[in-house]
Amino acid sequence: MLYHIHELNRTLLNPLVAWSGAAARALSAPDNWLSRMPGMDRVAAGYELMYRLGKDYEKPTFNITSVLAHGREAPVVEERMIELPFCHLVHFKRCSDDLDALMELRKDPKVLVVAPLSGHHATLLRDTVRTLLREHDVYITDWVDARMVPLAQGPFHLDDYVNYMRRFMTHLGASKLHVISVCQPTVPVLAAVSLMASAGEPTPLTLTLMGGPIDPRKCPTQVNDLARLHEYAWFESNMIFDVPPNYPGNGRKVYPGFLQHAGFVAMNPSRHMTAHWDFYENLVRGDLEDADAHRRFYDEYNAVEDLPAEYYLDTIRIVFQEHLLPLGKWFVGGERVAPEAIKRTALLTIEGEFDDISGLGQTAAAHDLCTGIPRTRQSHIEVKGAGHYGIFSGRRWRDIVYPDVQAFIRKFHRGK
């Protein structure tokens, strides 16, 4: 019922939000004589702030149209390689009309970036992808908003997530593939590689796990405490709602994006309040560069998607409450997830010093589980001064983390 009330309120507020946006544009237009009246800059700024606080945020685009690769500018085209009900496998194909340049691009290591299914869209990893494209052939998991998936497509469990990853890695040729998993998918990706190894199937050349809850018992954060302090039934009763009839997924049970967004904001409310006030002040001062930076950040941050209820509840129970992976008690499709079966794949874990989502040690715990991988094929990076997002986006990612990731991939790509 809460989801239906949310949609009703959104519908009722839409005219006011649209009017606020139109008023902001009109009152800040240089050719409008009203914009030159005293105090009108504050009125226009107030209207735009109201508009941005109330507007709907659609899924952003990656907008990666070209990249500087091997000293040449290469156009980039997005291709959907596989379309499954809950996820698309997207390829960022680099192009060139120079045969030598094209052959050089084709020699680059093939990398699958596994984006989180945890609220934000895969475009949150835009900077990750853009940086990797300099020297890698990049694919990404592009998750579908659960409210857009018709009920007839059936449920989506954490087991299904693992099977999706296994299918994608097999399709791309696991024996020549490098996998980078960011945050939440570190768990199902490690499970998928473990099951592939146990079955005697080819596994990726390298596996990079970044800021994920392999063992959430280590250095617990607010996210871990939420799952620990509430019973499983509490999440069923308070976090799961039916998709309203105005979406293709009408009737599907989901963990709604607007609830996730409220949780994100609640973790640092003062930071967001300050950011919005600074945005208002920047508009009044005419500091358009900082105002545009605010718009870009919140266009991404405020764009959230619904999660399938089955998957969300499975994650709460299996990952955060029962800790089945580190305890060696997780079974997928009747097969035990055994990270110790992985032998060929080189393992790199990355953590941020100030990560408030996955605390220090949670990702590094993978090394204790993957006992079949020789220590010479294991590596760990702790990024000083970095929070959760800093290990895969921004200056620290580009200048500090990426060079080590690139070197790790090249080392074991050459030794394949």
C-alpha positions in Angstrom: 0.0 0.0 0.0 2.9 2.4 0.8 4.1 2.2 -2.8 0.6 3.1 -4.1 0.5 6.1 -1.7 3.9 7.2 -2.9 2.8 7.1 -6.5 -0.4 9.0 -5.7 1.6 11.7 -3.9 4.0 11.9 -6.8 1.2 12.3 -9.2 -0.4 15.0 -7.2 2.9 16.9 -6.8 3.9 16.6 -10.5 2.1 19.8 -11.6 3.8 21.9 -8.9 7.2 20.3 -9.7 6.8 21.0 -13.4 5.7 24.6 -12.7 8.7 25.1 -10.4 11.0 23.9 -13.2 9.4 26.2 -15.7 9.5 29.2 -13.4 13.2 28.6 -12.6 14.1 28.5 -16.3 12.0 31.6 -17.1 13.2 33.7 -14.2 16.8 32.9 -14.8 16.7 33.5 -18.6 19.0 36.5 -19.5 16.5 37.8 -22.1 13.7 37.9 -19.5 13.4 41.4 -18.0 12.1 39.9 -14.7 15.4 38.2 -14.2 17.0 41.6 -13.7 14.7 42.6 -10.9 16.3 42.8 -7.3 16.0 39.5 -5.5 14.8 37.5 -8.5 18.0 35.4 -8.5 17.0 34.0 -5.1 13.5 33.4 -6.3 14.7 31.5 -9.4 17.2 29.5 -7.3 14.5 28.6 -4.8 12.3 27.3 -7.7 15.0 25.2 -9.2 15.9 23.7 -5.8 12.2 22.9 -5.3 12.1 21.3 -8.8 15.1 19.1 -8.2 13.9 18.0 -4.8 10.6 16.9 -6.3 11.3 15.7 -9.8 11.5 12.1 -11.0 15.0 10.9 -11.8 15.1 8.6 -14.8 17.9 6.1 -15.4 20.9 8.0 -16.7 22.9 7.0 -19.8 26.5 6.0 -19.8 27.2 8.6 -22.5 30.6 7.2 -23.3 30.9 8.0 -27.0 34.7 7.9 -27.4 37.8 7.1 -25.4 41.5 7.7 -25.8 42.9 4.2 -26.2 46.6 3.5 -27.0 47.1 7.2 -27.9 44.2 7.3 -30.4 40.7 8.6 -30.1 38.4 5.6 -30.5 34.6 5.9 -30.9 32.6 3.7 -28.5 29.3 2.0 -29.3 27.1 0.3 -26.7 25.9 -3.2 -27.7 23.5 -5.5 -25.9 25.1 -8.9 -26.1 22.5 -10.8 -24.0 19.1 -9.7 -22.8 17.6 -11.6 -19.9 14.5 -10.5 -18.0 16.4 -8.9 -15.1 19.7 -8.0 -16.6 21.4 -7.1 -19.9 25.0 -7.8 -20.8 26.3 -4.6 -22.5 29.5 -4.4 -24.5 31.3 -1.0 -24.9 32.7 -1.7 -28.4 35.7 0.5 -29.3 35.9 1.2 -33.1 38.5 2.4 -35.5 38.9 2.7 -39.3 42.6 2.2 -38.9 43.4 -1.5 -39.3 46.5 -1.4 -37.2 44.7 0.5 -34.4 41.8 -2.0 -34.6 44.1 -5.0 -34.2 45.8 -3.3 -31.2 42.4 -2.8 -29.6 41.5 -6.4 -30.1 44.6 -7.6 -28.2 43.4 -5.8 -25.1 42.2 -8.0 -22.1 38.5 -8.7 -22.0 37.0 -7.4 -18.8 33.5 -8.0 -17.3 32.5 -5.3 -14.8 29.7 -6.6 -12.5 27.6 -3.7 -11.3 25.7 -3.8 -8.1 22.0 -4.6 -7.9 21.6 -2.5 -4.8 19.6 0.5 -5.7 21.6 2.6 -8.1 21.8 1.9 -11.8 24.9 0.5 -13.5 25.7 4.0 -14.7 27.1 4.6 -11.3 30.2 2.8 -12.6 30.5 5.2 -15.6 33.9 6.4 -14.4 35.1 2.8 -13.8 34.1 1.8 -17.3 35.5 4.9 -19.0 38.9 4.5 -17.3 39.1 0.7 -18.1 38.3 1.4 -21.7 41.7 3.0 -22.2 43.4 -0.5 -22.2 40.6 -3.1 -22.0 37.7 -4.5 -23.9 34.8 -3.8 -21.4 31.5 -5.4 -20.7 29.1 -4.6 -17.9 26.0 -6.0 -16.3 23.1 -3.5 -16.8 20.3 -4.4 -14.3 16.7 -3.9 -15.2 14.4 -2.0 -12.8 12.2 -4.7 -11.2 9.1 -2.6 -11.6 9.6 -2.8 -15.3 9.7 -6.6 -15.4 6.3 -8.2 -16.0 5.1 -10.6 -13.3 4.9 -13.4 -15.9 8.7 -13.4 -16.0 8.7 -15.1 -12.6 10.8 -14.4 -9.5 14.4 -13.5 -9.2 16.4 -15.0 -6.3 20.0 -14.7 -5.2 20.6 -18.1 -6.8 19.3 -16.7 -10.1 21.9 -13.8 -9.8 24.6 -16.4 -9.4 23.4 -18.3 -12.5 23.2 -15.1 -14.5 26.9 -14.4 -13.7 27.9 -17.9 -14.6 26.1 -17.6 -17.9 27.7 -14.3 -18.7 31.2 -15.5 -17.9 30.7 -18.6 -20.0 29.3 -16.6 -22.9 32.4 -14.3 -22.9 34.8 -17.2 -22.6 35.8 -17.5 -19.0 39.3 -18.9 -19.7 40.3 -15.5 -21.3 38.2 -13.2 -19.1 39.0 -10.9 -16.3 36.1 -10.1 -13.9 35.8 -7.0 -11.7 33.0 -7.0 -9.1 32.0 -3.9 -7.3 30.3 -3.9 -3.9 27.3 -6.2 -3.5 28.0 -8.6 -6.4 31.3 -9.7 -4.9 29.3 -12.4 -3.1 27.3 -13.9 -6.0 30.3 -13.5 -8.3 32.6 -15.4 -6.0 29.9 -18.0 -5.7 29.6 -18.3 -9.5 33.4 -18.7 -10.0 33.4 -21.3 -7.1 30.7 -23.4 -8.7 32.4 -23.2 -12.1 35.7 -24.4 -10.5 33.9 -27.2 -8.6 32.3 -28.4 -11.9 35.6 -28.5 -13.7 34.6 -25.6 -16.0 37.1 -22.9 -17.1 37.3 -20.0 -14.6 38.4 -16.3 -15.2 42.0 -15.4 -15.4 41.6 -12.8 -12.7 38.9 -11.9 -10.2 38.9 -8.4 -8.6 36.6 -7.9 -5.7 36.0 -4.3 -4.6 34.4 -3.2 -1.4 32.0 -6.1 -0.9 30.5 -8.0 2.0 32.3 -11.4 1.7 32.2 -11.6 5.5 30.1 -8.8 7.0 31.0 -10.0 10.5 34.3 -8.1 10.2 34.2 -4.4 11.1 30.4 -4.1 10.8 28.9 -0.9 9.4 25.5 0.7 9.7 24.4 -1.4 6.8 25.4 -4.6 8.6 23.8 -3.4 11.9 20.5 -2.9 10.2 20.4 -6.5 9.1 21.7 -7.8 12.5 19.3 -5.8 14.7 16.1 -6.8 12.9 14.5 -10.2 12.3 14.0 -11.5 8.8 10.2 -11.1 9.2 10.7 -7.4 9.9 12.2 -6.9 6.4 9.4 -8.9 4.9 6.8 -6.7 6.6 8.4 -3.3 6.3 10.5 -3.3 3.2 8.5 -5.3 0.6 5.6 -3.8 -1.4 3.7 -4.5 -4.6 4.4 -2.5 -7.7 1.5 -0.2 -8.6 -0.6 -0.8 -11.8 1.0 2.1 -13.7 4.2 0.0 -14.3 4.8 -3.2 -16.4 5.7 -5.1 -13.2 2.3 -4.5 -11.7 1.8 -6.8 -8.7 5.5 -7.8 -8.5 6.9 -7.7 -4.9 9.9 -5.4 -4.7 12.1 -3.5 -2.3 11.2 0.0 -3.8 13.8 2.4 -5.0 12.3 5.3 -3.1 12.8 3.4 0.2 16.4 2.7 -0.7 17.0 6.3 -1.6 15.6 7.4 1.8 18.1 4.9 3.4 21.0 6.4 1.5 20.1 9.9 2.5 19.5 8.9 6.2 23.1 7.6 6.4 24.4 11.2 5.9 21.5 13.7 6.2 23.6 16.7 7.1 25.9 16.2 4.1 22.9 16.2 1.7 21.3 19.2 3.4 24.6 21.1 3.1 25.0 20.1 -0.6 21.5 21.4 -1.5 22.0 24.6 0.4 25.4 25.1 -1.4 23.6 24.4 -4.7 21.1 27.2 -3.9 23.9 29.6 -2.9 25.9 28.8 -6.1 22.8 29.5 -8.2 22.4 32.9 -6.5 26.1 33.8 -6.9 26.0 32.6 -10.6 28.6 29.9 -9.9 27.3 27.8 -12.7 30.2 25.3 -12.8 29.6 24.2 -9.2 25.9 24.1 -9.8 26.3 21.9 -12.8 28.5 19.5 -10.8 25.8 19.3 -8.2 23.2 18.5 -10.9 25.4 15.8 -12.4 26.0 14.1 -9.1 22.4 14.1 -7.9 21.1 13.1 -11.4 23.0 9.9 -10.7 22.5 9.6 -7.0 18.8 10.2 -7.0 18.1 7.7 -9.9 17.3 4.4 -8.1 15.6 1.2 -9.2 13.4 -1.3 -7.4 14.9 -4.7 -6.4 13.1 -8.0 -6.7 11.8 -8.9 -3.3 13.1 -12.5 -3.4 16.6 -11.4 -4.2 16.6 -8.7 -1.5 15.4 -11.0 1.2 17.8 -13.8 0.2 20.6 -11.3 0.5 19.5 -10.2 3.9 19.3 -13.8 5.2 22.2 -15.5 3.3 24.8 -12.7 3.3 24.1 -10.5 6.3 22.3 -12.6 8.9 23.4 -16.3 8.4 26.8 -15.5 6.8 26.6 -18.7 4.8 29.4 -18.0 2.4 32.2 -17.5 5.0 30.8 -20.4 7.0 30.9 -22.7 4.0 27.2 -23.5 4.3 25.8 -21.9 1.2 24.2 -24.1 -1.4 23.1 -23.0 -4.9 21.0 -25.4 -6.9 22.0 -28.2 -4.5 25.7 -27.5 -5.0 27.8 -26.2 -2.1 29.6 -22.9 -2.8 33.3 -23.9 -2.2 35.7 -21.0 -2.9 38.6 -23.4 -2.0 37.9 -25.1 -5.3 39.2 -22.1 -7.2 42.8 -22.7 -8.3 43.5 -21.1 -11.6 42.0 -17.7 -11.1 44.2 -14.9 -9.6 42.5 -12.9 -6.8 42.7 -9.2 -6.1 40.7 -7.5 -3.3 40.3 -3.8 -2.8 39.0 -1.9 0.2 38.7 1.8 1.1 40.1 3.0 4.5 36.9 4.8 5.3 34.3 2.6 3.6 31.1 3.0 5.6 29.2 0.4 3.4 31.6 -2.6 3.6 34.1 -2.2 6.4 37.7 -3.1 6.4 38.4 -6.8 6.2 35.0 -7.7 4.8 36.3 -8.0 1.2 39.8 -9.2 2.2 38.1 -12.2 3.8 37.9 -13.8 0.4 41.6 -14.7 0.7 40.9 -16.9 3.7 38.2 -18.7 1.7 40.1 -19.2 -1.5 42.7 -21.5 -0.1 43.2 -23.3 -3.4 44.7 -20.1 -5.0 48.5 -19.9 -4.5 49.5 -16.9 -2.4 51.6 -15.7 -5.3 48.4 -15.2 -7.2 46.7 -13.2 -4.5 46.9 -9.5 -3.8 45.2 -6.9 -1.6 44.9 -3.1 -1.8 43.8 -0.8 1.0 43.1 2.6 -0.5 44.1 5.3 2.1 41.7 8.1 2.5 39.0 6.5 0.3 35.4 5.9 1.2 33.2 3.4 -0.5 32.8 5.2 -3.8 36.4 6.4 -4.0 37.7 2.9 -4.7 35.9 2.8 -8.1 35.1 6.4 -9.0 36.8 9.7 -9.0 40.4 10.8 -8.6 41.6 8.1 -6.3 40.2 5.4 -8.6 41.8 6.9 -11.7 45.2 7.8 -10.2 45.7 5.3 -7.4 43.5 2.2 -7.8 43.3 1.8 -11.5 47.1 1.6 -12.2 47.3 -1.4 -9.8 44.2 -3.1 -11.2 45.6 -2.6 -14.8 49.0 -4.0 -13.7 47.3 -7.0 -12.0 45.2 -7.8 -15.1 48.2 -7.5 -17.4 50.4 -9.7 -15.2 48.1 -12.7 -15.3 46.8 -12.0 -18.8 50.3 -12.4 -20.1 50.8 -15.5 -18.1 47.6 -17.2 -19.3 
